[in-house]
């Protein structure tokens, strides 16, 4: 018969030195350093959330409404839209602000280790488990756990996550002792969970449990009025960190930045400004071609000589047109008239990976597989 005990068991954990990944400095994530000119009374600004567009103000109003509750939040948006920043802001505005804010990316850990990373394990639970490990749910006790890329959580691990959300308890791998969990869960995804549910790749009950309070983040192209203040913010930040002095941004440069589609959203904009500051000589920002890196990286496709070559090149071309997005009404699968799972299978067979799909968006480093293209 299982015994139930409170998470006061966290006090029994092994010394931090046993596992450098759980050192105190990694248990919580402090907001970024405030920049000169930031309104320090404005938590959003301190978190690096810059802009005054109607779309962004709507998001911040939703954040303020849900932050003081313990409701599960599902943050949805394209890659680079700031889902992690919004999750941090929700924690900062909550009554849990003095407790840990733990971030976990569901794609950053091999599938076989995910359960141990989330729930911990006991010494000897499996080969290589030489000491007890405290999982993210215990580290976040009393605080907030941000589960990023929740759409990539393996199907066999989803029931255990659902149990924690419903019953607030779990067991470490290799243990029969039940641990109570007081954690507010915020999930984030750039994948359409509804389609994953329909395809049988995501549990419907878990989806409804996470989707208590959805927050949809607008793409940067949907709030172009926020680009100028973002540009000035990033220029000031990177100029100071690089020891440069940039006093002005010409109207032509700003117009080019505003007109760019930014498929990589705010992350792409930040990297573009960082590159521009590095290359600038003098007191005015000098903007290199925004698509220069993409042109350099793209190589001419070989002429198709077989049916397989033709099929591969056709799929690649559609993926380039959709910026690597597979699912959704505007994704490559819909354009090709295929189910998402069918297209993913074809991509695996044809050896199509992220390196083959050169797009104008900023991409995070991922392992080479067809699945990692579906951002």
ROVO-496443 format. One record per residue (C-alpha): residue in three letters; x, y negated, z negated. Coordinates in nm, 4 decimals, m for minus. Layout:
<recs>
REC   rest          x          y          z
REC    ala          X          Y          Z
...
</recs>
This chain:
<recs>
REC   rest          x          y          z
REC    unk     0.0000     0.0000     0.0000
REC    unk     0.1373    m0.3368     0.1021
REC    unk     0.1997    m0.5994    m0.1590
REC    unk     0.1372    m0.9637    m0.0965
REC    unk     0.3648    m1.2320    m0.2262
REC    unk     0.3999    m1.6019    m0.1722
REC    unk     0.6657    m1.7635     0.0434
REC    unk     0.8504    m1.8496    m0.2729
REC    unk     1.0534    m1.5549    m0.1445
REC    unk     1.2301    m1.8103     0.0692
REC    unk     1.4318    m1.8969    m0.2393
REC    unk     1.5727    m1.5435    m0.2268
REC    unk     1.7276    m1.5813     0.1153
REC    unk     2.0939    m1.5070     0.1695
REC    unk     2.3472    m1.7945     0.1753
REC    unk     2.3265    m2.0256     0.4746
REC    unk     2.6783    m1.9301     0.5690
REC    unk     2.5600    m1.5778     0.6582
REC    unk     2.4015    m1.7119     0.9762
REC    unk     2.5201    m2.0423     1.1223
REC    unk     2.2038    m2.0722     1.3290
REC    unk     2.0001    m2.1255     1.0125
REC    unk     2.2298    m2.3783     0.8478
REC    unk     2.0447    m2.6612     0.6713
REC    unk     2.1332    m2.9074     0.9459
REC    unk     1.9345    m2.6922     1.1896
REC    unk     1.6305    m2.6413     0.9700
REC    unk     1.4785    m2.9774     1.0439
REC    unk     1.5001    m3.2131     1.3355
REC    unk     1.5336    m3.5782     1.2502
REC    unk     1.3912    m3.8345     1.4908
REC    unk     1.6355    m4.0072     1.7193
REC    unk     1.8332    m4.3067     1.5985
REC    unk     1.6333    m4.6270     1.6363
REC    unk     1.7538    m4.8553     1.9104
REC    unk     1.7993    m5.2320     1.8809
REC    unk     1.4734    m5.3951     1.9737
REC    unk     1.2638    m5.1004     1.8563
REC    unk     0.9672    m5.1810     1.6388
REC    unk     1.0692    m4.9774     1.3358
REC    unk     0.7148    m4.9968     1.2028
REC    unk     0.6009    m4.8110     1.5148
REC    unk     0.6672    m4.4351     1.4752
REC    unk     0.6168    m4.3756     1.8486
REC    unk     0.8944    m4.6192     1.9397
REC    unk     1.1305    m4.4678     1.6851
REC    unk     1.0686    m4.1287     1.8444
REC    unk     1.1666    m4.2675     2.1836
REC    unk     0.8100    m4.2869     2.3162
REC    unk     0.8216    m4.6062     2.5208
REC    unk     0.5427    m4.7672     2.7212
REC    unk     0.2100    m4.9418     2.6972
REC    unk     0.0051    m4.7892     2.9784
REC    unk    m0.3553    m4.6938     2.9238
REC    unk    m0.2710    m4.3267     2.9816
REC    unk    m0.0004    m4.3310     2.7144
REC    unk    m0.2169    m4.5265     2.4688
REC    unk    m0.4873    m4.2609     2.5053
REC    unk    m0.2358    m3.9910     2.4147
REC    unk    m0.1154    m4.1847     2.1106
REC    unk    m0.4725    m4.2340     1.9907
REC    unk    m0.5264    m3.8580     2.0071
REC    unk    m0.2011    m3.8046     1.8184
REC    unk    m0.3097    m4.0430     1.5426
REC    unk    m0.6477    m3.8682     1.5164
REC    unk    m0.5134    m3.5143     1.4791
REC    unk    m0.1855    m3.5784     1.2941
REC    unk    m0.3400    m3.6066     0.9472
REC    unk    m0.5220    m3.2744     0.9873
REC    unk    m0.3789    m2.9225     0.9912
REC    unk    m0.5487    m2.8335     1.3187
REC    unk    m0.3484    m2.6399     1.5774
REC    unk    m0.2462    m2.8620     1.8677
REC    unk    m0.1759    m2.7546     2.2255
REC    unk     0.0368    m3.0090     2.4141
REC    unk     0.0127    m2.9641     2.7898
REC    unk     0.2101    m3.1405     3.0581
REC    unk     0.4663    m3.1101     3.3334
REC    unk     0.8285    m3.0507     3.2497
REC    unk     0.9997    m3.3683     3.1316
REC    unk     0.6863    m3.5486     3.0129
REC    unk     0.7929    m3.5575     2.6460
REC    unk     0.5994    m3.2715     2.4873
REC    unk     0.8676    m3.2230     2.2228
REC    unk     0.8624    m3.5939     2.1333
REC    unk     0.4849    m3.5874     2.0912
REC    unk     0.5147    m3.2809     1.8687
REC    unk     0.7689    m3.4630     1.6540
REC    unk     0.5450    m3.7680     1.6308
REC    unk     0.2514    m3.5554     1.5130
REC    unk     0.4715    m3.4149     1.2368
REC    unk     0.5980    m3.7613     1.1370
REC    unk     0.2429    m3.8959     1.1038
REC    unk     0.1209    m3.5902     0.9104
REC    unk     0.1127    m3.5226     0.5394
REC    unk     0.3858    m3.2635     0.6052
REC    unk     0.6407    m3.5248     0.7110
REC    unk     0.8652    m3.4579     0.4089
REC    unk     0.8839    m3.0879     0.4933
REC    unk     1.0753    m2.9191     0.7788
REC    unk     0.9974    m2.9738     1.1459
REC    unk     1.1275    m2.6640     1.3222
REC    unk     1.1422    m2.6364     1.7003
REC    unk     1.1506    m2.3036     1.8812
REC    unk     1.1659    m2.2436     2.2563
REC    unk     1.0002    m1.9147     2.3481
REC    unk     1.2215    m1.8760     2.6579
REC    unk     1.5542    m1.9504     2.4877
REC    unk     1.5836    m1.6115     2.3165
REC    unk     1.5897    m1.2632     2.4793
REC    unk     1.2500    m1.0968     2.4537
REC    unk     1.3840    m0.8198     2.2297
REC    unk     1.4947    m1.0687     1.9648
REC    unk     1.1910    m1.2973     1.9633
REC    unk     1.0097    m1.1179     1.6812
REC    unk     1.3171    m1.1370     1.4579
REC    unk     1.3709    m1.5043     1.5432
REC    unk     1.0119    m1.5962     1.4589
REC    unk     0.9456    m1.3720     1.1588
REC    unk     1.2915    m1.2716     1.0370
REC    unk     1.4273    m0.9253     0.9616
REC    unk     1.5663    m0.7228     0.6752
REC    unk     1.9162    m0.5832     0.6554
REC    unk     1.9337    m0.2553     0.8457
REC    unk     1.6052    m0.3160     1.0307
REC    unk     1.7811    m0.2355     1.3587
REC    unk     2.1305    m0.1874     1.4934
REC    unk     2.3313    m0.5002     1.4274
REC    unk     2.1057    m0.6285     1.1477
REC    unk     2.3861    m0.6527     0.8913
REC    unk     2.2080    m0.9070     0.6709
REC    unk     1.8621    m1.0391     0.6005
REC    unk     1.7554    m1.3099     0.8450
REC    unk     1.5002    m1.5792     0.7722
REC    unk     1.2689    m1.6465     1.0653
REC    unk     1.1302    m1.9741     1.1930
REC    unk     0.7977    m1.9345     1.0133
REC    unk     0.9732    m1.9131     0.6772
REC    unk     1.2063    m2.1998     0.7628
REC    unk     0.9047    m2.4148     0.8502
REC    unk     0.7162    m2.3298     0.5291
REC    unk     0.5143    m2.6332     0.4215
REC    unk     0.6008    m2.8131     0.7424
REC    unk     0.5454    m2.7863     1.1161
REC    unk     0.6589    m2.5323     1.3744
REC    unk     0.6710    m2.6412     1.7386
REC    unk     0.6456    m2.3433     1.9755
REC    unk     0.7648    m2.4728     2.3111
REC    unk     0.7009    m2.2814     2.6363
REC    unk     0.4287    m2.0824     2.4596
REC    unk     0.3061    m1.9518     2.7960
REC    unk     0.6211    m1.7383     2.8194
REC    unk     0.5649    m1.5589     2.4887
REC    unk     0.5661    m1.1821     2.5625
REC    unk     0.2240    m1.0202     2.5567
REC    unk     0.3259    m0.7606     2.2960
REC    unk     0.4250    m1.0323     2.0474
REC    unk     0.1078    m1.2384     2.0844
REC    unk    m0.1060    m1.0333     1.8392
REC    unk     0.1447    m1.0973     1.5582
REC    unk     0.1398    m1.4716     1.6283
REC    unk    m0.2398    m1.4635     1.6298
REC    unk    m0.2377    m1.2919     1.2908
REC    unk    m0.0159    m1.5632     1.1415
REC    unk    m0.2485    m1.8312     1.2755
REC    unk    m0.5619    m1.6564     1.1498
REC    unk    m0.4485    m1.5019     0.8216
REC    unk    m0.1388    m1.7104     0.7374
REC    unk     0.0729    m1.4057     0.6635
REC    unk     0.3350    m1.1837     0.8278
REC    unk     0.6096    m0.9308     0.7553
REC    unk     0.9756    m0.9489     0.8420
REC    unk     1.0957    m0.6847     1.0859
REC    unk     1.1845    m0.3757     0.8806
REC    unk     0.9845    m0.4843     0.5749
REC    unk     0.6478    m0.3781     0.4292
REC    unk     0.6193    m0.6899     0.2119
REC    unk     0.3636    m0.9432     0.3319
REC    unk     0.4728    m1.3072     0.3181
REC    unk     0.2260    m1.5919     0.2945
REC    unk     0.2831    m1.8709     0.5446
REC    unk     0.1872    m2.2365     0.5105
REC    unk     0.2875    m2.3691     0.8529
REC    unk     0.1162    m2.6081     1.0909
REC    unk     0.1676    m2.4769     1.4454
REC    unk     0.1971    m2.7028     1.7486
REC    unk     0.2296    m2.5268     2.0835
REC    unk     0.3527    m2.6810     2.4065
REC    unk     0.3408    m2.5568     2.7635
REC    unk     0.3835    m2.6688     3.1219
REC    unk     0.2040    m2.3591     3.2487
REC    unk    m0.1740    m2.3240     3.3011
REC    unk    m0.2694    m2.0950     3.0135
REC    unk    m0.6221    m2.0523     3.1507
REC    unk    m0.4783    m1.8894     3.4627
REC    unk    m0.2457    m1.6733     3.2550
REC    unk    m0.5475    m1.5533     3.0553
REC    unk    m0.7348    m1.4726     3.3763
REC    unk    m0.4307    m1.2811     3.5042
REC    unk    m0.4057    m1.0814     3.1814
REC    unk    m0.0701    m1.2349     3.0908
REC    unk    m0.1920    m1.4273     2.7856
REC    unk    m0.4431    m1.3211     2.5217
REC    unk    m0.7716    m1.5092     2.5379
REC    unk    m0.8155    m1.5046     2.1581
REC    unk    m0.4685    m1.6547     2.1074
REC    unk    m0.5362    m1.9175     2.3716
REC    unk    m0.8569    m2.0292     2.1981
REC    unk    m0.6804    m2.0318     1.8602
REC    unk    m0.4011    m2.2552     1.9917
REC    unk    m0.6309    m2.4766     2.1976
REC    unk    m0.8162    m2.6249     1.8997
REC    unk    m0.6989    m2.9767     1.9856
REC    unk    m0.5471    m3.0076     2.3364
REC    unk    m0.3401    m3.3110     2.4327
REC    unk    m0.2618    m3.3565     2.8025
REC    unk     0.0452    m3.5677     2.8759
REC    unk     0.0346    m3.7764     3.1938
REC    unk     0.3077    m3.7402     3.4530
REC    unk     0.5322    m4.0443     3.4916
REC    unk     0.3950    m4.1088     3.8409
REC    unk     0.0524    m4.1537     3.6777
REC    unk     0.1803    m4.4386     3.4576
REC    unk     0.4233    m4.6383     3.6762
REC    unk     0.3758    m4.9482     3.4615
REC    unk     0.5766    m4.7705     3.1910
REC    unk     0.8812    m4.7275     3.4155
REC    unk     1.0314    m5.0802     3.3678
REC    unk     1.0331    m5.0640     2.9850
REC    unk     1.1654    m4.7088     3.0005
REC    unk     1.4430    m4.8176     3.2363
REC    unk     1.5442    m5.1045     3.0089
REC    unk     1.5364    m4.8719     2.7086
REC    unk     1.7582    m4.6092     2.8735
REC    unk     1.9980    m4.8691     3.0156
REC    unk     2.0481    m5.0212     2.6708
REC    unk     2.0964    m4.6809     2.5110
REC    unk     2.3437    m4.5403     2.7635
REC    unk     2.5346    m4.8670     2.8075
REC    unk     2.5947    m4.8856     2.4343
REC    unk     2.6971    m4.5180     2.4074
REC    unk     2.9388    m4.5583     2.6986
REC    unk     3.0764    m4.8907     2.5795
REC    unk     2.9457    m5.0740     2.8869
REC    unk     2.7756    m5.4108     2.9116
REC    unk     2.4858    m5.4327     3.1563
REC    unk     2.2930    m5.7556     3.1313
REC    unk     2.0629    m5.7364     3.4311
REC    unk     1.8574    m5.5125     3.6590
REC    unk     1.7827    m5.6579     3.9996
REC    unk     1.4209    m5.6621     4.1297
REC    unk     1.5225    m5.4374     4.4212
REC    unk     1.6659    m5.1745     4.1863
REC    unk     1.3598    m5.1853     3.9626
REC    unk     1.1276    m5.1575     4.2627
REC    unk     1.3123    m4.8472     4.3842
REC    unk     1.2796    m4.6941     4.0402
REC    unk     0.9084    m4.7710     4.0186
REC    unk     0.8383    m4.6321     4.3661
REC    unk     1.0267    m4.3053     4.3129
REC    unk     0.7861    m4.0097     4.2510
REC    unk     0.9887    m3.8714     3.9568
REC    unk     0.8933    m3.5038     3.9858
REC    unk     1.1120    m3.4440     3.6789
REC    unk     0.9254    m3.7171     3.4902
REC    unk     1.0867    m3.9087     3.2020
REC    unk     1.3694    m3.6571     3.1681
REC    unk     1.4663    m3.7106     3.5320
REC    unk     1.4443    m4.0878     3.4902
REC    unk     1.6692    m4.0795     3.1851
REC    unk     1.9318    m3.8727     3.3643
REC    unk     1.9166    m4.0999     3.6692
REC    unk     1.9733    m4.4071     3.4517
REC    unk     2.2576    m4.2341     3.2682
REC    unk     2.4238    m4.1639     3.6027
REC    unk     2.3632    m4.5215     3.7196
REC    unk     2.5197    m4.6684     3.4047
REC    unk     2.8267    m4.4493     3.4502
REC    unk     2.8687    m4.5611     3.8124
REC    unk     2.7877    m4.9290     3.7582
REC    unk     3.0705    m5.1810     3.7767
REC    unk     2.9939    m5.5243     3.6470
REC    unk     2.7050    m5.6619     3.4475
REC    unk     2.4257    m5.5529     3.6834
REC    unk     2.2870    m5.2002     3.7092
REC    unk     2.3936    m5.0313     4.0317
REC    unk     2.1612    m4.7519     4.1355
REC    unk     2.3004    m4.4642     4.3439
REC    unk     2.0694    m4.2797     4.5870
REC    unk     1.8116    m4.1068     4.3704
REC    unk     1.8097    m3.7964     4.5863
REC    unk     2.1855    m3.7825     4.6524
REC    unk     2.2426    m3.4852     4.4269
REC    unk     1.9570    m3.2970     4.5894
REC    unk     2.0923    m3.3562     4.9392
REC    unk     2.4345    m3.2387     4.8345
REC    unk     2.3014    m2.9272     4.6714
REC    unk     2.0762    m2.8253     4.9591
REC    unk     2.2323    m2.6056     5.2265
REC    unk     2.0796    m2.5444     5.5695
REC    unk     1.8640    m2.2354     5.5751
REC    unk     1.9882    m1.9624     5.8054
REC    unk     1.7838    m1.8988     6.1150
REC    unk     1.5253    m1.6292     6.0487
REC    unk     1.6033    m1.3162     6.2470
REC    unk     1.3690    m1.0620     6.0884
REC    unk     1.0176    m1.0601     5.9463
REC    unk     1.1642    m1.0455     5.5945
REC    unk     1.3839    m1.3486     5.6675
REC    unk     1.0856    m1.5392     5.8036
REC    unk     0.8690    m1.4514     5.5027
REC    unk     1.1431    m1.5527     5.2604
REC    unk     1.2036    m1.8872     5.4305
REC    unk     0.8295    m1.9602     5.4500
REC    unk     0.7866    m1.9013     5.0759
REC    unk     1.0936    m2.1126     5.0008
REC    unk     0.9617    m2.4005     5.2101
REC    unk     0.6260    m2.3970     5.0300
REC    unk     0.8040    m2.3826     4.6925
REC    unk     1.0112    m2.6853     4.7887
REC    unk     0.6941    m2.8734     4.8854
REC    unk     0.5402    m2.7960     4.5441
REC    unk     0.8615    m2.8796     4.3523
REC    unk     0.8946    m2.5174     4.2432
REC    unk     0.5460    m2.4962     4.0895
REC    unk     0.3899    m2.1548     4.1518
REC    unk     0.0595    m2.1609     3.9634
REC    unk    m0.2285    m2.4078     3.9620
REC    unk    m0.4545    m2.5519     4.2271
REC    unk    m0.1620    m2.7374     4.3856
REC    unk     0.0954    m2.4630     4.3349
REC    unk     0.2675    m2.2495     4.5942
REC    unk     0.0431    m1.9475     4.5311
REC    unk    m0.2700    m2.1465     4.6161
REC    unk    m0.1100    m2.2911     4.9294
REC    unk    m0.0108    m1.9442     5.0463
REC    unk    m0.3529    m1.7987     4.9656
REC    unk    m0.2029    m1.5513     4.7172
REC    unk    m0.2586    m1.4682     4.3532
REC    unk     0.0146    m1.6029     4.1268
REC    unk     0.1177    m1.2495     4.0239
REC    unk     0.1346    m1.1395     4.3883
REC    unk     0.3571    m1.4315     4.4822
REC    unk     0.5848    m1.3738     4.1830
REC    unk     0.6208    m1.0080     4.2871
REC    unk     0.7097    m1.1078     4.6433
REC    unk     0.9654    m1.3569     4.5143
REC    unk     1.1290    m1.0884     4.3013
REC    unk     1.1480    m0.8512     4.5990
REC    unk     1.2896    m1.1228     4.8241
REC    unk     1.5429    m1.2318     4.5621
REC    unk     1.4088    m1.5870     4.5360
REC    unk     1.5351    m1.7657     4.2247
REC    unk     1.5721    m2.1242     4.0967
REC    unk     1.8977    m2.1737     4.2837
REC    unk     1.7180    m2.1090     4.6120
REC    unk     1.4462    m2.3643     4.5496
REC    unk     1.6210    m2.6990     4.5695
REC    unk     1.3820    m2.9731     4.4665
REC    unk     1.4042    m3.3381     4.3764
REC    unk     1.3183    m3.2692     4.0153
REC    unk     1.5460    m3.2320     3.7155
REC    unk     1.5593    m2.8664     3.6204
REC    unk     1.6550    m2.7155     3.2851
REC    unk     1.9226    m2.4466     3.2977
REC    unk     1.7559    m2.1077     3.3269
REC    unk     1.8457    m1.7526     3.4110
REC    unk     1.8112    m1.6624     3.7772
REC    unk     1.4716    m1.4999     3.8148
REC    unk     1.1549    m1.5657     4.0074
REC    unk     0.9591    m1.6112     3.6829
REC    unk     1.1701    m1.9078     3.5745
REC    unk     1.0631    m2.1051     3.8815
REC    unk     0.7025    m2.1235     3.7593
REC    unk     0.7476    m2.4408     3.5527
</recs>
